[in-house]
Amino acid sequence: MNRATREAAEELCAAGHRAVELGLSPGSSGNVSARVDGLVLMSPTGVPLDRLEPDGLSVVAADGTPVSGPPPSKELPLHRSMYDRLPEAGAVVHLHSPHATAASCLPPWSPASALPPITPYLVMRVGRVPLVPYAAPGSTRLAENLSALPGRFAAALLANHGSLAAAADPAAALEGAVELEEASRIAVSLHGREYSVLAPEDVKELTARYGTTWDL
């Protein structure tokens, strides 16, 4: 393992440990990956995120071919689909955090985003969050459903399942997942009530300033 790969592995494990510390990855749920030097490092199947170790990660080629280590999480196709959508992404985090999972069971706010632009932080740190139609966890169909969604986005809710966030590195991807969980908590707490959202011009200003995307 060269220096760049070792650093990516350590950062990935740190993100996994932090997700558990924050209560966002119950039991052995959730999976994380990082892309470096043409390889994908991923949490192994069945291993809780707080038990990840750099030398115990799964290593696969960009096309999914195993290179070394134990078998990767069954959600490898989902991660690969997200990398295909975002060539600049260096990490993907998929969690079953409670509020994001609850929000994924609700009707989407709009065809473009499962969550409304309810806080400036969701808009500027994550952007729009489409709802990926349900398919069985780990299935090729789930990855295909993600691939079929139009437009650009860096995070999504998986219907009746959880959240997915991508970013330049594992820490940033986890930050996106944390913001997504917080926005989901607010949205779930307001469900069935009247509430305000950011005006279109305010959303446009934030996306222009922070480089995120939101199609209203």
C-alpha positions as CSV (number, residue, x, y, z in Angstrom):
1,M,0.0,0.0,0.0
2,N,1.6,3.3,-1.1
3,R,1.5,6.5,0.9
4,A,-1.5,7.9,-0.9
5,T,-3.5,4.7,-0.5
6,R,-2.5,4.4,3.1
7,E,-3.6,8.0,3.9
8,A,-6.9,7.4,2.1
9,A,-7.4,4.1,4.1
10,E,-6.8,5.9,7.4
11,E,-9.1,8.8,6.5
12,L,-11.8,6.3,5.5
13,C,-11.6,4.4,8.7
14,A,-11.6,7.6,10.7
15,A,-14.8,8.7,8.9
16,G,-16.4,5.3,9.7
17,H,-15.5,5.5,13.4
18,R,-16.9,9.0,13.6
19,A,-20.2,8.0,12.0
20,V,-20.7,5.5,14.8
21,E,-19.6,8.0,17.4
22,L,-22.3,10.3,16.1
23,G,-25.0,7.6,16.3
24,L,-25.4,7.6,12.5
25,S,-24.5,3.9,11.9
26,P,-26.4,1.5,14.1
27,G,-25.1,-2.1,14.4
28,S,-23.2,-3.2,11.4
29,S,-25.2,-1.0,9.0
30,G,-23.7,1.5,6.6
31,N,-20.7,1.4,4.4
32,V,-18.0,3.8,3.2
33,S,-15.6,3.9,0.3
34,A,-12.7,6.0,-1.0
35,R,-11.3,6.2,-4.5
36,V,-7.5,6.6,-5.0
37,D,-5.0,5.7,-7.7
38,G,-7.6,3.9,-9.8
39,L,-8.7,1.7,-6.9
40,V,-11.7,1.8,-4.6
41,L,-11.2,1.1,-0.9
42,M,-14.3,-0.1,0.9
43,S,-15.7,-1.3,4.2
44,P,-15.9,-5.1,4.1
45,T,-19.2,-6.8,4.3
46,G,-20.6,-7.3,7.8
47,V,-17.9,-5.2,9.5
48,P,-19.3,-2.4,11.8
49,L,-17.9,1.0,10.8
50,D,-16.3,1.5,14.2
51,R,-14.2,-1.6,13.7
52,L,-12.6,-0.6,10.4
53,E,-8.9,-0.9,10.1
54,P,-6.7,0.3,7.2
55,D,-5.2,-3.1,6.6
56,G,-8.6,-4.8,6.8
57,L,-10.4,-2.8,4.0
58,S,-11.6,-4.3,0.8
59,V,-9.7,-3.2,-2.3
60,V,-11.3,-3.4,-5.7
61,A,-10.5,-2.1,-9.2
62,A,-12.6,0.7,-10.7
63,D,-14.7,-1.9,-12.6
64,G,-15.4,-3.8,-9.3
65,T,-12.9,-6.6,-9.8
66,P,-11.5,-7.7,-6.4
67,V,-7.8,-6.8,-5.8
68,S,-7.1,-7.7,-2.2
69,G,-8.7,-7.9,1.3
70,P,-12.0,-9.4,2.3
71,P,-15.2,-9.2,0.2
72,P,-16.6,-5.6,0.0
73,S,-19.9,-4.4,1.2
74,K,-22.8,-5.6,-1.0
75,E,-23.4,-1.9,-1.8
76,L,-20.3,-1.7,-4.0
77,P,-22.5,-1.2,-7.1
78,L,-24.3,1.7,-5.5
79,H,-20.9,3.4,-4.6
80,R,-19.6,2.8,-8.1
81,S,-22.7,4.3,-9.6
82,M,-22.1,7.5,-7.5
83,Y,-18.5,7.7,-8.6
84,D,-19.6,7.4,-12.2
85,R,-22.0,10.4,-11.7
86,L,-19.3,12.5,-9.9
87,P,-15.8,12.0,-11.5
88,E,-14.4,14.4,-9.0
89,A,-15.7,12.5,-5.9
90,G,-13.0,10.8,-3.8
91,A,-15.3,9.2,-1.2
92,V,-18.9,8.0,-0.7
93,V,-20.7,7.4,2.6
94,H,-23.9,5.4,2.8
95,L,-25.7,5.4,6.2
96,H,-28.9,4.2,7.8
97,S,-29.1,7.1,10.2
98,P,-32.5,7.4,11.8
99,H,-33.9,10.7,10.5
100,A,-32.6,10.3,7.0
101,T,-34.1,6.9,6.9
102,A,-37.4,8.2,8.2
103,A,-37.4,11.0,5.6
104,S,-36.7,8.4,2.9
105,C,-40.1,6.8,3.7
106,L,-42.0,10.1,3.1
107,P,-43.2,11.4,-0.3
108,P,-40.5,13.6,-1.9
109,W,-40.9,17.3,-1.5
110,S,-40.5,17.7,-5.3
111,P,-39.4,15.7,-8.3
112,A,-36.0,17.3,-7.9
113,S,-35.4,16.9,-4.2
114,A,-36.7,14.6,-1.4
115,L,-36.0,17.4,1.1
116,P,-37.1,21.0,0.8
117,P,-34.6,23.9,0.9
118,I,-35.5,24.3,4.5
119,T,-32.2,25.7,5.8
120,P,-29.4,27.5,4.1
121,Y,-26.9,24.9,5.3
122,L,-28.5,22.1,3.4
123,V,-28.4,24.2,0.2
124,M,-24.8,25.4,0.6
125,R,-23.3,22.2,2.0
126,V,-25.2,19.5,0.2
127,G,-27.5,20.9,-2.4
128,R,-30.6,19.1,-3.7
129,V,-31.2,15.6,-2.5
130,P,-33.3,13.5,-4.9
131,L,-35.1,10.3,-3.8
132,V,-33.8,7.2,-5.4
133,P,-36.7,4.8,-6.1
134,Y,-36.7,1.7,-3.9
135,A,-34.8,-1.5,-4.9
136,A,-33.4,-4.2,-2.7
137,P,-30.2,-3.2,-0.8
138,G,-27.1,-4.4,-2.6
139,S,-29.0,-5.0,-5.9
140,T,-27.9,-3.9,-9.3
141,R,-31.3,-2.4,-9.7
142,L,-30.7,0.0,-6.9
143,A,-27.5,1.2,-8.6
144,E,-29.3,1.5,-11.8
145,N,-32.1,3.6,-10.2
146,L,-29.4,6.0,-8.9
147,S,-27.8,6.2,-12.4
148,A,-31.2,6.9,-14.0
149,L,-31.8,10.1,-12.0
150,P,-31.4,13.3,-14.1
151,G,-29.2,16.2,-13.3
152,R,-26.3,16.8,-11.0
153,F,-26.3,16.1,-7.2
154,A,-23.8,15.0,-4.6
155,A,-26.3,13.3,-2.1
156,A,-29.5,11.4,-2.2
157,L,-32.0,9.6,-0.1
158,L,-32.6,5.9,-0.9
159,A,-36.3,5.2,-0.6
160,N,-37.2,3.3,2.6
161,H,-33.4,2.8,3.2
162,G,-31.1,5.6,4.2
163,S,-28.8,8.3,2.8
164,L,-25.9,8.5,0.4
165,A,-23.4,11.4,0.2
166,A,-20.3,11.9,-2.0
167,A,-17.4,14.4,-1.7
168,A,-13.8,15.0,-2.3
169,D,-12.6,13.0,0.7
170,P,-14.1,10.8,3.5
171,A,-14.3,13.6,6.0
172,A,-16.2,15.8,3.6
173,A,-18.5,13.0,2.6
174,L,-19.3,12.3,6.2
175,E,-20.0,16.1,6.8
176,G,-22.5,15.9,4.0
177,A,-24.2,12.9,5.5
178,V,-24.3,14.7,8.9
179,E,-25.9,17.8,7.3
180,L,-28.4,15.5,5.5
181,E,-29.3,13.8,8.7
182,E,-29.9,17.2,10.4
183,A,-32.1,18.5,7.5
184,S,-34.0,15.2,7.6
185,R,-34.6,15.6,11.3
186,I,-36.1,19.0,10.8
187,A,-38.2,17.9,7.8
188,V,-39.5,14.9,9.7
189,S,-40.4,17.0,12.8
190,L,-42.3,19.5,10.6
191,H,-44.1,16.8,8.5
192,G,-47.8,17.6,8.4
193,R,-47.4,21.2,9.5
194,E,-47.1,24.4,7.6
195,Y,-43.6,25.7,7.3
196,S,-41.5,28.1,5.2
197,V,-38.7,27.3,2.8
198,L,-36.0,29.5,1.3
199,A,-37.1,31.7,-1.6
200,P,-35.9,30.6,-5.1
201,E,-33.6,33.7,-5.3
202,D,-32.0,32.8,-2.0
203,V,-31.4,29.3,-3.1
204,K,-29.9,30.5,-6.3
205,E,-27.5,32.9,-4.4
206,L,-26.3,30.1,-2.1
207,T,-25.7,27.6,-4.9
208,A,-23.8,30.1,-6.9
209,R,-21.6,31.0,-3.9
210,Y,-20.9,27.5,-2.7
211,G,-20.9,25.6,-5.9
212,T,-23.8,23.3,-5.1
213,T,-26.8,22.4,-7.3
214,W,-30.5,22.9,-6.6
215,D,-33.2,22.6,-9.4
216,L,-36.4,24.2,-8.1
